[in-house]
């Protein structure tokens, strides 16, 4: 009996030790998104977060929170550095107030014709290295990039080229996007996303830089603005997935590799999912007969890019980091035949 009890006790101790070891290995990290709950982007991001436990062999779990859950959308960088959050999924341009380089690398307006061009720049053109040079001084490590894709443009009036932008009252986020549209002759205003529909409906604005076609449609934008531009000609945001650098450095190498690979996979799946929704939404609108979808010619897209590149050069003068982003970006575009 004594031997039996001893064996049971030993087994219990060993089991408890193994359990404690497993618990010690498993970590839960809290990330905040810049998208609201229910948004198609956030739903896809949740899928990525849920996959991390399996991809890391149970070593890491990520709890993903919607925008504003803990801090404001433009405060996550400081919250991560301070340990309030462990990481974020966010549009890098929100931090352009700290360094204009963030705005330039996040959304070089007019640069990209497809997500794959941006992904290649990040992987093979120096983009990933640039991002870490930018974020690591703020206590973060850049894991990888995704994007919802090339944004469509919402308009109440026909837009078939650059000339049609002259005097156009449009909503655009402050920074480089507004700067480029102003240089093209438009009259951009800064409005939060929550006010875009009402402002279009009431005639406060005639057009808006908002998001991808299917999301614009699902939020009713085309009910009041029946001249969307698709495919988009202007904006494709870099959405970064980054985390606290000290916590990144402490991770096992296999966990780091799993995280990096998971972001590459997620980026492709997000782009594919939203592109499929976009195509279905465009087909439905065209068949309905009420919506006129405008597709800019290659010549008009080139004109807009020429205007945009002039504004990139102005941003490059504002900080050493911005100058480096400009040089690396334009070198990549020229070497790959994407810019003269």
C-alpha positions as CSV (number, residue, x, y, z in Angstrom):
1,X,0.0,0.0,0.0
2,X,2.8,2.4,1.0
3,X,4.6,1.7,-2.3
4,X,1.3,2.3,-4.2
5,X,0.8,5.6,-2.4
6,X,4.4,6.6,-3.0
7,X,4.0,5.8,-6.7
8,X,0.8,7.9,-6.9
9,X,2.3,10.8,-5.1
10,X,5.4,10.7,-7.4
11,X,3.1,10.6,-10.4
12,X,1.2,13.5,-9.1
13,X,4.3,15.5,-8.5
14,X,5.6,14.7,-12.0
15,X,2.3,15.6,-13.6
16,X,2.1,18.8,-11.7
17,X,5.7,19.6,-12.8
18,X,4.9,18.9,-16.4
19,X,1.8,21.0,-16.2
20,X,3.7,23.9,-14.7
21,X,6.3,23.5,-17.5
22,X,3.6,23.7,-20.1
23,X,2.1,26.7,-18.5
24,X,5.5,28.4,-18.3
25,X,6.0,27.8,-22.0
26,X,2.6,29.2,-23.0
27,X,2.3,32.9,-23.3
28,X,-0.7,35.1,-24.1
29,X,-0.1,38.4,-25.7
30,X,-2.6,41.3,-26.1
31,X,-2.7,43.0,-29.5
32,X,-5.0,45.9,-30.6
33,X,-6.2,46.4,-34.1
34,X,-6.9,49.8,-35.7
35,X,-10.2,48.3,-37.1
36,X,-13.5,48.1,-35.3
37,X,-15.2,44.8,-34.4
38,X,-17.3,43.4,-37.2
39,X,-15.3,45.2,-39.9
40,X,-14.2,42.6,-42.6
41,X,-10.5,43.4,-41.9
42,X,-11.0,42.8,-38.2
43,X,-12.8,39.5,-38.8
44,X,-9.9,38.3,-40.9
45,X,-7.3,39.5,-38.4
46,X,-9.1,37.5,-35.7
47,X,-8.6,34.4,-37.8
48,X,-4.9,35.2,-37.9
49,X,-4.7,35.6,-34.1
50,X,-6.5,32.3,-33.5
51,X,-4.1,30.5,-35.8
52,X,-1.0,31.5,-33.7
53,X,-1.5,28.9,-30.9
54,X,-1.3,26.0,-33.4
55,X,1.5,27.6,-35.5
56,X,3.7,28.0,-32.5
57,X,3.0,24.6,-31.1
58,X,1.1,26.0,-28.1
59,X,3.8,28.3,-27.0
60,X,2.0,31.6,-27.8
61,X,-1.6,32.8,-27.9
62,X,-2.7,36.2,-29.1
63,X,-5.8,38.0,-27.9
64,X,-6.8,40.5,-30.5
65,X,-8.9,43.6,-29.5
66,X,-10.7,46.0,-31.7
67,X,-9.8,49.7,-32.1
68,X,-10.0,51.9,-29.0
69,X,-10.3,48.9,-26.7
70,X,-7.4,50.1,-24.5
71,X,-5.9,53.1,-26.2
72,X,-6.7,55.4,-29.2
73,X,-5.7,54.2,-32.6
74,X,-2.7,56.5,-32.8
75,X,-1.5,55.7,-29.3
76,X,-0.8,51.9,-29.7
77,X,2.9,52.5,-30.4
78,X,3.5,54.2,-27.0
79,X,1.3,51.6,-25.3
80,X,3.4,48.7,-26.7
81,X,6.6,50.4,-25.7
82,X,5.2,51.0,-22.2
83,X,3.9,47.4,-21.8
84,X,0.2,48.3,-21.8
85,X,-0.2,46.3,-25.0
86,X,2.1,43.6,-26.5
87,X,1.5,44.4,-30.1
88,X,-0.7,45.9,-32.8
89,X,-2.2,45.5,-36.3
90,X,-2.4,49.0,-37.6
91,X,-1.9,51.5,-40.4
92,X,1.7,52.7,-40.0
93,X,0.7,56.2,-41.2
94,X,-1.0,56.9,-37.8
95,X,2.5,57.6,-36.5
96,X,3.6,60.1,-39.1
97,X,3.4,62.9,-36.5
98,X,6.5,61.3,-34.9
99,X,8.4,61.0,-38.1
100,X,7.2,61.8,-41.6
101,X,9.0,58.6,-42.7
102,X,6.1,56.6,-41.2
103,X,3.7,58.3,-43.5
104,X,5.8,57.8,-46.6
105,X,6.5,54.1,-46.2
106,X,2.9,53.5,-45.0
107,X,1.2,55.0,-48.0
108,X,3.3,56.3,-50.9
109,X,0.2,57.5,-52.7
110,X,0.2,56.3,-56.3
111,X,3.1,53.9,-55.9
112,X,1.5,50.5,-56.0
113,X,-0.8,49.0,-58.6
114,X,-1.3,45.7,-56.6
115,X,-0.6,44.3,-53.2
116,X,2.0,41.9,-54.6
117,X,4.2,44.9,-55.6
118,X,4.2,46.1,-52.0
119,X,4.8,42.7,-50.6
120,X,7.8,42.2,-52.9
121,X,9.2,45.6,-51.8
122,X,8.9,44.6,-48.2
123,X,10.5,41.1,-48.7
124,X,13.1,41.9,-51.3
125,X,13.4,45.6,-51.8
126,X,14.5,46.7,-48.3
127,X,11.1,47.5,-46.9
128,X,11.2,45.1,-43.9
129,X,14.6,46.4,-42.9
130,X,13.4,50.0,-43.2
131,X,10.4,49.3,-41.0
132,X,12.5,47.9,-38.2
133,X,14.9,50.9,-38.5
134,X,11.9,53.1,-38.0
135,X,10.1,51.2,-35.2
136,X,12.9,49.7,-33.1
137,X,13.9,53.1,-31.6
138,X,10.3,53.3,-30.3
139,X,10.6,49.9,-28.6
140,X,8.9,47.8,-31.2
141,X,9.8,45.0,-33.6
142,X,8.2,44.8,-37.0
143,X,7.0,41.2,-37.8
144,X,5.4,41.8,-41.2
145,X,3.0,43.7,-43.4
146,X,-0.4,43.1,-44.8
147,X,-3.0,45.4,-46.5
148,X,-6.7,45.3,-47.4
149,X,-5.6,46.0,-51.0
150,X,-5.8,48.9,-53.4
151,X,-8.6,51.1,-52.2
152,X,-11.4,52.1,-54.4
153,X,-12.5,55.8,-54.6
154,X,-16.0,57.0,-53.6
155,X,-17.5,59.8,-55.7
156,X,-20.9,61.4,-56.3
157,X,-19.6,62.9,-59.6
158,X,-18.0,61.2,-62.6
159,X,-14.2,60.9,-62.3
160,X,-12.3,59.7,-65.3
161,X,-8.9,61.3,-64.8
162,X,-6.7,63.9,-63.0
163,X,-8.5,66.9,-64.6
164,X,-11.7,65.8,-62.8
165,X,-10.1,66.2,-59.4
166,X,-9.8,70.0,-59.8
167,X,-11.9,71.7,-57.1
168,X,-13.3,68.4,-55.9
169,X,-14.3,68.5,-52.3
170,X,-13.1,65.2,-50.9
171,X,-12.4,63.5,-47.6
172,X,-8.8,62.3,-47.2
173,X,-6.7,61.6,-44.1
174,X,-4.3,64.3,-43.1
175,X,-0.7,63.9,-44.2
176,X,0.6,62.7,-47.5
177,X,-2.8,61.6,-48.9
178,X,-4.2,65.1,-48.5
179,X,-1.0,66.6,-49.7
180,X,-1.1,64.6,-53.0
181,X,-4.8,65.4,-53.7
182,X,-4.2,69.1,-53.0
183,X,-1.3,69.0,-55.5
184,X,-3.7,67.4,-58.0
185,X,-6.1,70.4,-57.6
186,X,-8.6,68.9,-55.2
187,X,-9.9,70.5,-52.0
188,X,-9.3,67.8,-49.3
189,X,-10.8,68.0,-45.9
190,X,-10.1,66.0,-42.8
191,X,-13.1,64.0,-41.6
192,X,-13.2,60.9,-39.4
193,X,-14.5,57.7,-41.1
194,X,-17.6,57.8,-39.0
195,X,-18.7,61.0,-40.8
196,X,-18.0,60.1,-44.4
197,X,-21.5,58.7,-45.3
198,X,-23.4,61.6,-43.7
199,X,-21.0,64.2,-45.3
200,X,-21.5,62.6,-48.7
201,X,-25.3,62.4,-48.2
202,X,-25.6,66.1,-47.1
203,X,-23.2,67.4,-49.8
204,X,-20.5,68.5,-47.5
205,X,-18.1,66.5,-49.7
206,X,-18.4,65.1,-53.2
207,X,-15.9,62.2,-52.8
208,X,-13.9,60.3,-50.3
209,X,-10.8,58.3,-49.9
210,X,-12.2,55.5,-47.7
211,X,-11.4,51.8,-48.1
212,X,-11.8,48.9,-50.6
213,X,-14.8,48.6,-52.9
214,X,-16.7,45.9,-51.1
215,X,-16.4,47.6,-47.7
216,X,-17.5,50.9,-49.2
217,X,-20.5,49.2,-50.7
218,X,-21.4,47.3,-47.5
219,X,-21.4,50.6,-45.6
220,X,-23.8,52.1,-48.0
221,X,-21.4,54.6,-49.6
222,X,-22.6,53.7,-53.2
223,X,-26.2,54.6,-52.2
224,X,-25.2,58.2,-52.0
225,X,-22.1,58.3,-54.2
226,X,-22.8,56.4,-57.5
227,X,-19.5,57.0,-59.4
228,X,-16.9,54.8,-57.7
229,X,-13.4,54.4,-59.2
230,X,-12.3,50.8,-59.4
231,X,-9.6,49.5,-59.4
232,X,-8.4,52.3,-57.2
233,X,-5.7,54.7,-58.5
234,X,-4.4,56.2,-55.3
235,X,-4.1,54.5,-51.9
236,X,-3.0,51.2,-50.6
237,X,-2.1,51.3,-46.9
238,X,0.7,49.3,-45.3
239,X,-0.8,47.6,-42.3
240,X,2.0,46.6,-39.9
241,X,2.0,43.7,-37.4
242,X,4.5,44.7,-34.7
243,X,5.1,43.9,-31.1
244,X,7.2,44.9,-28.1
245,X,10.9,44.5,-29.1
246,X,12.1,43.2,-25.7
247,X,9.4,40.5,-25.8
248,X,10.2,39.6,-29.4
249,X,13.9,39.2,-28.5
250,X,12.9,36.8,-25.6
251,X,10.9,34.5,-27.9
252,X,12.3,31.2,-29.1
253,X,13.6,31.2,-32.6
254,X,11.0,28.8,-33.8
255,X,8.2,31.0,-32.4
256,X,9.7,34.0,-34.2
257,X,9.8,32.1,-37.5
258,X,6.2,30.9,-37.0
259,X,5.1,34.5,-36.4
260,X,6.8,35.8,-39.5
261,X,5.5,33.0,-41.7
262,X,2.0,33.4,-40.3
263,X,1.9,37.1,-41.3
264,X,3.1,36.3,-44.9
265,X,0.3,33.7,-45.1
266,X,-2.3,36.0,-43.6
267,X,-1.4,38.9,-45.9
268,X,-2.1,36.7,-49.0
269,X,-5.3,35.3,-47.6
270,X,-6.6,38.7,-46.6
271,X,-5.9,40.2,-50.0
272,X,-7.5,37.2,-51.8
273,X,-10.6,37.3,-49.5
274,X,-11.2,41.0,-50.0
275,X,-10.4,41.0,-53.7
276,X,-13.1,38.2,-54.2
277,X,-15.6,40.4,-52.3
278,X,-14.6,43.4,-54.4
279,X,-15.2,41.6,-57.7
280,X,-18.6,40.3,-56.5
281,X,-19.6,43.8,-55.4
282,X,-18.5,45.4,-58.6
283,X,-20.4,42.8,-60.7
284,X,-23.5,43.3,-58.6
285,X,-23.3,47.1,-59.0
286,X,-22.7,46.9,-62.7
287,X,-25.6,44.6,-63.2
288,X,-27.9,46.8,-61.1
289,X,-27.6,49.7,-63.5
290,X,-27.7,52.5,-60.9
291,X,-23.9,52.6,-60.3
292,X,-21.3,53.7,-62.9
293,X,-17.9,52.2,-62.1
294,X,-15.1,54.3,-63.5
295,X,-11.7,52.7,-64.4
296,X,-8.9,55.1,-65.0
297,X,-6.7,54.6,-68.1
298,X,-3.0,53.9,-67.7
299,X,-2.2,57.4,-68.9
300,X,-4.3,59.0,-66.2
301,X,-2.9,56.8,-63.5
302,X,0.6,57.8,-64.7
303,X,-0.3,61.5,-64.5
304,X,-1.5,61.0,-60.9
305,X,1.7,59.1,-60.0
306,X,3.8,61.9,-61.4
307,X,2.0,64.4,-59.1
308,X,2.4,62.0,-56.2
309,X,6.1,61.4,-56.6
310,X,6.7,65.1,-56.5
311,X,5.1,65.2,-53.1
312,X,7.1,62.2,-51.9
313,X,10.2,64.2,-52.6
314,X,8.9,67.1,-50.4
315,X,8.2,64.6,-47.5
316,X,11.8,63.2,-48.0
317,X,13.2,66.7,-47.0
318,X,11.5,66.6,-43.6
319,X,13.6,64.0,-41.8
320,X,16.7,61.8,-42.3
321,X,14.5,58.7,-42.1
322,X,12.1,60.0,-44.6
323,X,14.9,60.7,-47.0
324,X,16.1,57.1,-46.6
325,X,12.6,55.7,-47.2
326,X,12.4,57.9,-50.3
327,X,15.7,56.7,-51.7
328,X,15.1,53.0,-51.1
329,X,11.5,53.2,-52.4
330,X,12.3,55.0,-55.6
331,X,15.3,52.8,-56.3
332,X,13.1,49.8,-56.0
333,X,10.4,51.2,-58.2
334,X,12.9,52.2,-60.9
335,X,14.7,48.9,-60.9
336,X,11.4,47.1,-61.3
337,X,10.1,49.3,-64.1
338,X,7.4,50.8,-61.9
339,X,8.7,54.3,-62.1
340,X,10.7,56.3,-64.7
